Amino acid sequence: MLPTLPKIIVLLGPTASGKSSLSIASAREYNGEIVSADSRQVYKGMDIGTGKVTPEEQSQVPHHLLDIIEPIADFSLAHYQEAAFAAIDDIIARGKLPFLVGGTALYIYSVIDNYNLTNVGANLARRKELEKLSADELQAILIPSSARRGKGVVPALNDSDKKNPRRLIRAIEKLEAGANLGANKKPPRYDSLILGTDVPRNELYKKIDQRVDERLRPTDSAGKGMIEEVIKLRQTVPDEKLISFGLEYRWITEYLQSKHTKEIMIERLKGAIHAFARRQMTWWKKDKRIVWIKNKIEAEGVINKFL
């Protein structure tokens, strides 16, 4: 007889689809704690641009894997997986229900599908060479080399990753160190219920645009919005690193470098987030395990049956 695996709830969905508020309400209902699965919310000081839950929201339900590393530091998928396993196992050991919540597909699947990952150290000399190349030039190195060595790039890199020089460079480092980029899987550690937030595309785009406008306005007590957040980050984080984080951090940094007017920056940022949301949904629609829900009532119905 196979051992019974501990249960976890996974809540994923595109940016601006309401995951945070739904996860807080659900975790409170089921005596749960939330483990973030967002590749940028692990970084300190990246709050407004990443949509990180506020301290007030965090006080309602314990959150894990937020603000655990400085933006200047490297943080790999293997680092995330190790930290997520530790957080989830601790929550289970205390008799509570883990909610794995976020929009970074690789982070989520590294946990629920138990990817067999190798934590290869950074090759700083090689990285300096690669940082001079464009995304297309990096792909020209990575993809043919990967094919020759029989080390798959997919699903280790999705379409968004292939346009991100930082992630392409990291993949090349791993490949050249002899690591397998493919998602070799070990037996699952958890029995996972995967819920997805289902928002019509036109409505989602409106939510994205509204959220961008709100975050660009200084609204907190210190008069700080997304632009002010990036200005502060630039004091300690090189522009190249901020740009590599993509979306808000790329377009606002380039605006501060006087590469775009504010109006063009806002227009292109909104378009980039629309495209990012489409890529997220393209990835997830392939996974037939996901149960798509529209609200808390639908989520509770599915969770009750699962538990």
C-alpha positions in Angstrom: 0.0 0.0 0.0 1.4 3.4 -1.0 2.0 5.9 1.8 -0.5 8.7 2.1 1.1 12.0 1.1 0.5 15.2 3.0 -2.0 17.5 1.3 -1.2 21.0 0.0 -3.3 23.6 -1.8 -1.8 25.3 -4.9 -3.3 28.6 -6.1 -1.9 29.9 -9.3 -3.0 32.3 -12.0 -1.9 35.2 -14.2 -0.8 38.5 -12.7 -3.6 40.7 -11.3 -6.1 37.8 -11.2 -6.8 38.1 -7.5 -4.6 35.3 -6.1 -3.4 37.2 -3.1 -6.8 38.1 -1.6 -8.3 34.7 -2.4 -5.4 32.9 -0.9 -5.6 34.9 2.3 -9.3 34.3 2.7 -8.9 30.6 2.0 -6.0 30.1 4.3 -7.9 31.8 7.1 -10.8 29.5 6.4 -8.7 26.3 6.5 -6.2 27.1 9.2 -3.5 27.5 6.6 -0.3 29.4 6.0 0.9 30.8 2.6 4.2 30.0 0.8 4.9 32.5 -1.9 5.8 31.1 -5.4 6.9 34.4 -7.0 10.4 34.8 -8.4 10.6 38.5 -7.6 8.9 38.6 -4.2 11.8 36.8 -2.6 13.8 40.0 -2.9 13.8 42.7 -0.2 12.7 46.2 -1.3 10.9 45.0 -4.4 7.4 45.5 -2.9 5.2 47.7 -5.1 6.4 46.5 -8.5 5.9 42.8 -7.5 2.5 43.3 -5.9 3.8 41.9 -2.6 1.2 41.6 0.1 1.2 44.4 2.6 2.3 44.0 6.3 -1.4 44.3 7.2 -2.3 41.5 4.9 0.6 39.4 6.2 -0.7 39.9 9.7 -3.9 38.1 8.8 -2.2 34.9 7.7 1.5 33.8 8.1 3.4 34.2 4.8 6.7 32.5 3.9 9.5 33.2 1.3 8.9 36.9 1.1 11.9 39.3 1.6 14.4 36.5 2.1 17.3 37.8 0.0 18.8 41.1 -1.3 18.1 42.0 -5.0 21.9 42.1 -5.7 22.2 38.4 -4.8 21.7 35.4 -7.0 18.7 33.1 -6.2 18.2 30.0 -8.3 15.3 27.6 -8.8 17.2 25.1 -6.7 17.5 27.6 -3.9 13.7 28.3 -4.1 12.8 24.6 -4.1 14.9 23.9 -1.0 13.4 26.8 0.8 9.8 26.0 -0.2 10.2 22.3 0.9 11.5 23.5 4.3 8.6 26.0 4.7 5.9 23.5 3.6 7.2 20.7 5.8 7.3 23.0 8.8 3.7 24.1 8.2 2.6 20.5 7.9 4.5 19.5 11.1 2.6 22.2 13.0 -0.7 20.8 11.9 -1.6 23.5 9.5 -2.5 23.4 5.7 0.1 24.8 3.3 -1.1 27.1 0.5 1.5 27.4 -2.3 0.5 30.7 -4.1 2.0 32.5 -7.0 2.5 33.2 -10.7 6.0 31.8 -11.3 5.3 28.4 -13.0 8.8 27.0 -12.6 8.7 27.7 -8.9 5.3 26.0 -8.5 6.2 22.9 -10.6 9.6 22.5 -9.0 7.6 21.8 -5.8 4.5 19.9 -6.8 6.4 17.8 -9.5 9.6 17.5 -7.3 12.1 18.5 -10.0 15.5 16.9 -9.6 17.6 20.0 -9.6 21.3 20.7 -9.4 22.5 23.8 -7.7 25.4 24.8 -9.9 27.5 27.7 -8.6 27.9 30.9 -10.6 30.9 31.1 -13.1 31.7 34.8 -12.7 34.3 35.0 -15.5 32.0 33.3 -18.0 29.0 35.4 -16.8 30.9 38.6 -17.5 31.5 37.4 -21.1 27.8 36.4 -21.6 26.4 39.6 -20.2 27.7 41.4 -23.3 25.4 39.3 -25.5 21.7 39.8 -26.5 19.0 37.3 -25.7 19.1 36.1 -29.3 22.9 35.6 -29.1 22.5 33.7 -25.8 19.9 31.4 -27.3 22.2 30.7 -30.2 24.7 29.4 -27.6 22.3 27.6 -25.4 19.8 25.8 -27.6 22.2 24.1 -30.1 24.6 23.2 -27.3 21.8 21.7 -25.2 20.6 19.6 -28.1 24.1 18.3 -28.8 24.4 17.2 -25.1 20.9 15.8 -24.9 20.0 18.1 -22.1 16.5 19.5 -22.7 15.8 23.2 -22.4 12.0 22.7 -22.2 10.3 22.8 -19.7 13.3 24.3 -17.8 12.9 27.5 -20.0 9.5 28.8 -21.1 8.9 31.5 -23.7 9.4 34.3 -21.2 12.7 32.8 -19.9 14.0 32.7 -23.5 13.7 36.4 -23.7 15.4 37.0 -20.3 19.2 37.3 -20.6 19.6 36.7 -16.8 17.9 33.3 -17.0 19.5 32.4 -20.3 23.0 33.1 -18.8 22.1 30.9 -15.8 21.0 28.1 -18.1 24.3 28.3 -20.0 26.2 28.2 -16.7 24.4 25.0 -15.7 24.8 23.4 -19.1 28.5 24.1 -19.3 28.9 22.7 -15.7 27.4 19.5 -16.9 23.9 19.8 -15.3 20.8 18.6 -17.0 18.4 21.5 -17.8 15.4 19.2 -18.3 12.9 18.7 -15.5 13.7 15.2 -14.3 11.2 14.4 -11.6 11.4 12.5 -8.4 8.3 11.0 -6.7 6.0 13.7 -5.5 6.3 14.8 -1.9 2.8 16.1 -1.6 -0.8 15.4 -2.7 -1.5 18.7 -4.4 -4.8 20.3 -5.3 -4.1 22.8 -8.1 -6.5 25.7 -8.3 -6.3 28.4 -11.0 -7.9 31.9 -10.9 -10.1 32.2 -14.0 -10.5 35.8 -15.2 -11.8 36.7 -18.7 -9.0 38.2 -20.8 -10.6 41.6 -21.3 -11.3 41.9 -17.6 -7.8 40.9 -16.7 -6.3 43.5 -19.0 -8.4 46.2 -17.3 -7.3 45.0 -13.9 -3.6 45.1 -15.1 -3.9 48.6 -16.5 -5.7 49.9 -13.4 -3.1 48.3 -11.1 -0.2 49.9 -13.1 -1.9 53.3 -12.8 -2.4 52.9 -9.1 1.1 51.7 -8.4 2.7 54.6 -10.3 0.9 57.1 -8.0 2.6 57.7 -4.7 0.0 56.4 -2.3 1.8 55.3 0.9 2.5 57.5 3.9 6.0 58.2 2.6 4.7 59.3 -0.8 6.3 56.3 -2.5 5.1 54.6 -5.7 6.7 52.2 -8.2 9.0 54.9 -9.6 10.2 56.0 -6.2 10.8 52.3 -5.3 13.0 51.8 -8.4 14.9 55.1 -7.6 15.7 53.7 -4.2 16.7 50.3 -5.5 19.1 52.0 -8.0 21.2 53.2 -5.0 22.4 49.6 -4.4 21.4 47.5 -7.4 23.0 48.0 -10.8 20.6 49.1 -13.6 21.5 45.9 -15.6 20.3 43.7 -12.7 17.1 45.7 -12.3 16.4 45.5 -16.0 16.9 41.8 -15.9 13.9 41.5 -13.4 11.7 42.6 -16.3 8.3 44.3 -16.5 8.0 47.1 -14.0 11.7 47.2 -13.1 12.9 47.1 -16.7 10.6 49.8 -18.1 10.9 52.2 -15.1 14.7 51.8 -15.0 14.8 52.6 -18.7 12.5 55.6 -18.1 14.9 56.9 -15.4 17.7 56.4 -17.9 15.8 58.8 -20.2 15.3 56.2 -22.8 11.5 56.7 -22.8 9.0 59.4 -21.9 6.8 58.6 -19.0 3.8 58.2 -21.3 5.6 55.7 -23.6 7.0 53.9 -20.5 3.4 53.4 -19.1 2.0 52.3 -22.5 4.8 49.8 -23.1 4.7 48.5 -19.5 1.0 47.7 -19.7 1.5 46.0 -23.1 4.4 43.9 -21.6 2.3 42.8 -18.7 -0.6 41.9 -21.0 1.8 39.7 -23.0 3.3 38.2 -19.8 -0.2 37.2 -18.6 -0.9 35.6 -22.0 2.3 33.5 -21.7 1.3 32.5 -18.1 -2.1 31.2 -19.3 -0.6 29.4 -22.3 1.7 27.5 -19.9 -1.0 26.6 -17.5 -3.8 25.7 -19.9 -1.6 22.7 -20.9 -1.9 21.3 -17.4 -5.2 19.3 -17.1 -4.7 18.9 -13.4 -5.6 22.6 -12.8 -9.2 23.2 -11.5 -10.2 26.7 -12.7 -12.2 28.7 -10.2 -13.8 32.2 -10.3 -14.2 33.0 -6.6 -13.9 31.9 -3.0 -17.1 30.0 -3.0 -16.0 27.8 -5.9 -12.6 27.4 -4.3 -14.1 26.2 -1.1 -16.3 23.6 -2.8 -13.3 22.1 -4.5 -11.1 22.3 -1.4 -13.7 20.6 0.8 -13.9 17.6 -1.5 -10.1 17.4 -1.6 -9.7 17.5 2.1 
